[in-house]
Amino acid sequence: MEDKVKEKIGDGLIRIGAMTTEQVKKVLQVQREKYCHDKLFGDIATELQFVDQETIEEYLNS
């Protein structure tokens, strides 16, 4: 069985230039402090208007 290392969504969005490191850190901070990990990274990132839903979907489907 082949082991695959999955890229974290924040790292991937940084890699493709859709988000900055600071934006990813902010999303993770909000997720940690306000939502206790109940809300998805992409949902928070779009609410903060750091990235649009279409970009997230394109990344996830690539």
VEXTOR-656947 format. One record per atom (N, C-alpha, C, CB): residue number from 1; residue in one letter; x, y, z. Coordinates in Angstrom, 2 decimals. Each point is the difference from the previous one (the first is absolute). Glycine has a CB too. Example, Ala and Ser with C-alpha at 12.3 -4.5 7.8 and 13.67 -1.06 7.14 Angstrom:
BEGIN
[pt 1, A, [13.19, -5.69, 7.80]]
[pt 1, A, [-0.89, 1.19, 0.00]]
[pt 1, A, [0.90, 1.20, 0.00]]
[pt 1, A, [-1.89, -1.17, 1.25]]
[pt 2, S, [1.54, 2.22, -1.97]]
[pt 2, S, [0.82, 1.19, 0.06]]
[pt 2, S, [-0.77, 1.09, 0.73]]
[pt 2, S, [1.18, -0.63, -2.15]]
END
This chain:
BEGIN
[pt 1, M, [0.84, -1.18, 0.00]]
[pt 1, M, [-0.84, 1.18, 0.00]]
[pt 1, M, [0.89, 1.24, 0.00]]
[pt 1, M, [-1.85, -1.24, 1.22]]
[pt 2, E, [1.52, 2.17, -2.07]]
[pt 2, E, [0.81, 1.21, -0.14]]
[pt 2, E, [-0.42, 1.04, 1.03]]
[pt 2, E, [0.29, -0.46, -2.45]]
[pt 3, D, [0.70, 1.01, 3.16]]
[pt 3, D, [-0.28, 1.07, 0.96]]
[pt 3, D, [0.00, 1.33, -0.73]]
[pt 3, D, [1.02, -1.32, 1.89]]
[pt 4, K, [-2.05, 2.12, -1.66]]
[pt 4, K, [-0.08, 1.32, -0.60]]
[pt 4, K, [0.00, 1.04, 1.10]]
[pt 4, K, [-1.25, -0.89, -2.01]]
[pt 5, V, [2.06, 1.89, 1.83]]
[pt 5, V, [0.01, 1.11, 0.94]]
[pt 5, V, [-0.96, 1.05, -0.55]]
[pt 5, V, [2.41, -0.47, 0.76]]
[pt 6, K, [-3.42, 0.77, 0.01]]
[pt 6, K, [-0.99, 1.00, -0.43]]
[pt 6, K, [0.49, 1.38, 0.41]]
[pt 6, K, [-1.88, -1.67, 0.21]]
[pt 7, E, [1.75, 2.60, -1.13]]
[pt 7, E, [0.37, 1.38, 0.26]]
[pt 7, E, [-1.15, 0.67, 0.76]]
[pt 7, E, [1.48, 0.09, -2.09]]
[pt 8, K, [-1.13, 0.65, 3.13]]
[pt 8, K, [-1.03, 0.74, 0.72]]
[pt 8, K, [-0.53, 1.10, -0.91]]
[pt 8, K, [1.09, -0.50, 2.24]]
[pt 9, I, [-2.38, 0.78, -2.13]]
[pt 9, I, [-0.63, 0.96, -0.89]]
[pt 9, I, [0.67, 1.37, 0.07]]
[pt 9, I, [-2.15, -1.24, 0.26]]
[pt 10, G, [2.51, 1.67, 0.94]]
[pt 10, G, [0.66, 1.30, 0.13]]
[pt 10, G, [1.32, 0.04, -0.74]]
[pt 10, G, [-1.09, 0.29, 2.20]]
[pt 11, D, [1.87, -1.36, -2.07]]
[pt 11, D, [1.29, -0.07, -0.70]]
[pt 11, D, [-0.20, 0.00, -1.52]]
[pt 11, D, [0.97, -1.26, 1.94]]
[pt 12, G, [-1.99, 0.56, -2.38]]
[pt 12, G, [-0.27, -0.05, -1.43]]
[pt 12, G, [-0.45, 1.34, -0.56]]
[pt 12, G, [-0.60, -2.37, 0.27]]
[pt 13, L, [-0.23, 3.07, 0.48]]
[pt 13, L, [-0.47, 1.31, -0.46]]
[pt 13, L, [1.13, 1.02, -0.02]]
[pt 13, L, [-2.27, -0.52, 0.90]]
[pt 14, I, [3.21, 0.38, 0.02]]
[pt 14, I, [1.20, 0.85, -0.03]]
[pt 14, I, [0.83, -0.34, -1.24]]
[pt 14, I, [0.03, 0.16, 2.55]]
[pt 15, R, [0.16, -1.45, -2.78]]
[pt 15, R, [0.83, -0.47, -1.12]]
[pt 15, R, [-0.51, 0.52, -1.34]]
[pt 15, R, [0.56, -2.04, 1.32]]
[pt 16, I, [-1.89, 2.07, -1.49]]
[pt 16, I, [-0.55, 0.45, -1.28]]
[pt 16, I, [-0.20, 1.52, -0.05]]
[pt 16, I, [-1.12, -2.22, -0.23]]
[pt 17, G, [1.47, 2.89, 1.31]]
[pt 17, G, [-0.08, 1.46, 0.02]]
[pt 17, G, [-1.38, 0.56, 0.31]]
[pt 17, G, [1.82, -0.03, -1.61]]
[pt 18, A, [-2.72, -0.82, 2.10]]
[pt 18, A, [-1.36, 0.45, 0.29]]
[pt 18, A, [-0.11, 0.68, 1.37]]
[pt 18, A, [-0.85, -1.85, -1.43]]
[pt 19, M, [1.75, 1.51, 2.34]]
[pt 19, M, [0.01, 0.59, 1.34]]
[pt 19, M, [1.43, 0.25, 0.44]]
[pt 19, M, [-2.16, -1.17, 0.58]]
[pt 20, T, [2.32, 2.07, 0.38]]
[pt 20, T, [1.32, 0.25, 0.58]]
[pt 20, T, [0.16, -0.82, 1.28]]
[pt 20, T, [0.04, 2.33, -0.99]]
[pt 21, T, [1.19, -2.43, 1.44]]
[pt 21, T, [0.27, -0.69, 1.26]]
[pt 21, T, [-0.75, 0.66, 1.15]]
[pt 21, T, [2.26, -0.68, -0.86]]
[pt 22, E, [-2.28, 1.99, 0.88]]
[pt 22, E, [-0.70, 0.73, 1.07]]
[pt 22, E, [-1.50, -0.28, -0.02]]
[pt 22, E, [1.76, 1.78, -0.12]]
[pt 23, Q, [-2.33, -1.87, -1.07]]
[pt 23, Q, [-1.43, -0.30, -0.10]]
[pt 23, Q, [-0.30, -1.40, 0.53]]
[pt 23, Q, [-0.18, 1.53, -1.99]]
[pt 24, V, [1.02, -2.49, 1.65]]
[pt 24, V, [-0.18, -1.37, 0.49]]
[pt 24, V, [0.11, -0.03, 1.52]]
[pt 24, V, [0.93, -0.92, -2.16]]
[pt 25, K, [0.05, 1.62, 2.70]]
[pt 25, K, [0.16, 0.05, 1.46]]
[pt 25, K, [-1.24, 0.59, 0.66]]
[pt 25, K, [2.46, 0.24, -0.28]]
[pt 26, K, [-3.04, 0.79, -0.33]]
[pt 26, K, [-1.20, 0.64, 0.55]]
[pt 26, K, [-1.18, -0.97, -0.02]]
[pt 26, K, [0.83, 2.24, -0.78]]
[pt 27, V, [-1.00, -2.96, -0.32]]
[pt 27, V, [-1.09, -0.97, -0.09]]
[pt 27, V, [0.15, -1.06, 1.09]]
[pt 27, V, [-0.18, 0.39, -2.49]]
[pt 28, L, [1.39, -0.90, 2.66]]
[pt 28, L, [0.24, -1.02, 1.02]]
[pt 28, L, [-0.24, 0.54, 1.41]]
[pt 28, L, [1.67, -1.07, -1.52]]
[pt 29, Q, [-1.31, 2.33, 1.74]]
[pt 29, Q, [-0.24, 0.63, 1.29]]
[pt 29, Q, [-1.50, 0.11, 0.27]]
[pt 29, Q, [2.16, 1.29, -0.22]]
[pt 30, V, [-2.91, -0.82, -0.76]]
[pt 30, V, [-1.45, 0.12, 0.15]]
[pt 30, V, [-0.62, -1.37, 0.23]]
[pt 30, V, [-0.01, 2.04, -1.48]]
[pt 31, Q, [0.47, -3.03, 0.74]]
[pt 31, Q, [-0.52, -1.36, 0.14]]
[pt 31, Q, [0.25, -0.53, 1.41]]
[pt 31, Q, [0.40, -0.41, -2.46]]
[pt 32, R, [0.78, 0.66, 2.96]]
[pt 32, R, [0.39, -0.47, 1.33]]
[pt 32, R, [-0.78, 0.73, 1.10]]
[pt 32, R, [2.28, -0.54, -0.88]]
[pt 33, E, [-2.37, 1.86, 0.77]]
[pt 33, E, [-0.57, 0.80, 1.08]]
[pt 33, E, [-1.52, 0.07, -0.01]]
[pt 33, E, [2.07, 1.31, -0.07]]
[pt 34, K, [-2.68, -1.24, -1.09]]
[pt 34, K, [-1.44, 0.25, -0.05]]
[pt 34, K, [-0.84, -1.22, -0.32]]
[pt 34, K, [0.57, 2.27, -0.69]]
[pt 35, Y, [-0.04, -3.20, -0.03]]
[pt 35, Y, [-0.83, -1.10, -0.48]]
[pt 35, Y, [0.40, -1.37, 0.55]]
[pt 35, Y, [-0.35, 1.34, -2.03]]
[pt 36, C, [1.42, -1.39, 2.77]]
[pt 36, C, [0.46, -1.28, 0.57]]
[pt 36, C, [0.05, -1.11, -1.05]]
[pt 36, C, [-0.98, 0.69, 2.19]]
[pt 37, H, [1.46, -0.37, -3.37]]
[pt 37, H, [0.21, -0.95, -1.09]]
[pt 37, H, [-1.30, -0.53, -0.61]]
[pt 37, H, [2.12, -0.63, 1.10]]
[pt 38, D, [-3.27, 1.22, -0.75]]
[pt 38, D, [-1.26, -0.46, -0.57]]
[pt 38, D, [-0.25, 0.54, -1.41]]
[pt 38, D, [-0.90, -0.13, 2.31]]
[pt 39, K, [1.55, 1.21, -2.66]]
[pt 39, K, [-0.21, 0.63, -1.29]]
[pt 39, K, [1.19, -0.29, -0.91]]
[pt 39, K, [-1.41, 1.82, 1.06]]
[pt 40, L, [1.15, -2.08, -2.32]]
[pt 40, L, [1.05, -0.34, -0.95]]
[pt 40, L, [0.87, 1.21, -0.34]]
[pt 40, L, [-1.47, -1.79, -0.92]]
[pt 41, F, [2.73, 1.51, 0.65]]
[pt 41, F, [0.97, 1.03, -0.38]]
[pt 41, F, [-0.54, 0.85, -1.14]]
[pt 41, F, [1.88, -1.48, 0.75]]
[pt 42, G, [-2.37, 0.84, -1.79]]
[pt 42, G, [-0.48, 0.73, -1.18]]
[pt 42, G, [-1.17, 0.91, 0.30]]
[pt 42, G, [0.79, -1.87, -1.37]]
[pt 43, D, [-1.67, 1.42, 2.26]]
[pt 43, D, [-1.15, 0.83, 0.37]]
[pt 43, D, [0.45, 1.28, 0.71]]
[pt 43, D, [-1.41, -2.07, 0.19]]
[pt 44, I, [2.36, 1.94, 0.71]]
[pt 44, I, [0.51, 1.17, 0.71]]
[pt 44, I, [0.75, 0.92, -0.96]]
[pt 44, I, [0.18, -1.36, 2.12]]
[pt 45, A, [0.64, 0.79, -2.98]]
[pt 45, A, [0.78, 0.80, -0.95]]
[pt 45, A, [-0.91, 0.80, -0.92]]
[pt 45, A, [1.82, -1.70, 0.08]]
[pt 46, T, [-2.94, 1.11, -0.51]]
[pt 46, T, [-0.92, 0.74, -0.86]]
[pt 46, T, [-0.77, 1.05, 0.79]]
[pt 46, T, [-0.21, -2.01, -1.48]]
[pt 47, E, [-0.16, 1.71, 2.71]]
[pt 47, E, [-0.69, 0.98, 0.84]]
[pt 47, E, [0.88, 1.23, 0.25]]
[pt 47, E, [-1.29, -1.86, 1.09]]
[pt 48, L, [2.59, 1.62, -0.93]]
[pt 48, L, [0.94, 1.11, 0.21]]
[pt 48, L, [0.37, 0.68, -1.32]]
[pt 48, L, [0.89, -1.19, 2.02]]
[pt 49, Q, [-1.42, 0.68, -3.11]]
[pt 49, Q, [0.24, 0.52, -1.36]]
[pt 49, Q, [1.47, -0.05, -0.41]]
[pt 49, Q, [-1.97, 1.48, 0.32]]
[pt 50, F, [2.66, -2.53, 0.14]]
[pt 50, F, [1.39, -0.21, -0.39]]
[pt 50, F, [0.08, -0.74, -1.34]]
[pt 50, F, [0.68, -0.05, 2.41]]
[pt 51, V, [-1.70, -0.73, -2.71]]
[pt 51, V, [-0.03, -0.81, -1.22]]
[pt 51, V, [-1.46, -0.28, -0.33]]
[pt 51, V, [2.29, -1.07, 0.50]]
[pt 52, D, [-2.58, 0.82, -1.77]]
[pt 52, D, [-1.40, -0.30, -0.34]]
[pt 52, D, [-0.22, -1.51, -0.07]]
[pt 52, D, [-0.16, 2.18, -1.27]]
[pt 53, Q, [-1.10, -2.56, 1.33]]
[pt 53, Q, [-0.37, -1.42, 0.02]]
[pt 53, Q, [0.45, -0.71, -1.27]]
[pt 53, Q, [-1.96, 0.57, 1.44]]
[pt 54, E, [1.89, 0.10, -2.56]]
[pt 54, E, [0.41, -0.60, -1.27]]
[pt 54, E, [1.48, -0.41, 0.03]]
[pt 54, E, [-1.73, 1.38, -1.19]]
[pt 55, T, [2.58, -0.52, 1.74]]
[pt 55, T, [1.43, -0.31, 0.09]]
[pt 55, T, [0.23, -1.21, 0.89]]
[pt 55, T, [0.55, 2.42, -0.36]]
[pt 56, I, [-1.25, -2.48, 1.47]]
[pt 56, I, [0.14, -1.14, 0.91]]
[pt 56, I, [-0.43, -1.28, -0.71]]
[pt 56, I, [-0.41, 1.49, 1.99]]
[pt 57, E, [-0.72, -1.46, -2.67]]
[pt 57, E, [-0.48, -1.19, -0.71]]
[pt 57, E, [0.97, -0.43, -1.10]]
[pt 57, E, [-2.35, 0.70, 0.49]]
[pt 58, E, [2.89, 0.26, -1.22]]
[pt 58, E, [0.99, -0.33, -1.04]]
[pt 58, E, [1.23, -0.66, 0.61]]
[pt 58, E, [-0.82, 1.92, -1.39]]
[pt 59, Y, [1.29, -1.39, 2.52]]
[pt 59, Y, [1.16, -0.59, 0.66]]
[pt 59, Y, [-0.31, -1.43, 0.46]]
[pt 59, Y, [0.75, 2.29, 0.75]]
[pt 60, L, [-1.89, -2.47, -0.11]]
[pt 60, L, [-0.35, -1.33, 0.52]]
[pt 60, L, [-0.20, -1.02, -1.11]]
[pt 60, L, [-1.07, 1.12, 1.94]]
[pt 61, N, [0.65, -0.68, -3.10]]
[pt 61, N, [-0.23, -0.92, -1.12]]
[pt 61, N, [1.22, -0.22, -0.88]]
[pt 61, N, [-2.34, 0.75, 0.03]]
[pt 62, S, [3.44, -0.07, 0.28]]
[pt 62, S, [1.20, -0.14, -0.83]]
[pt 62, S, [0.83, -1.20, 0.39]]
[pt 62, S, [0.02, 2.46, -0.31]]
END
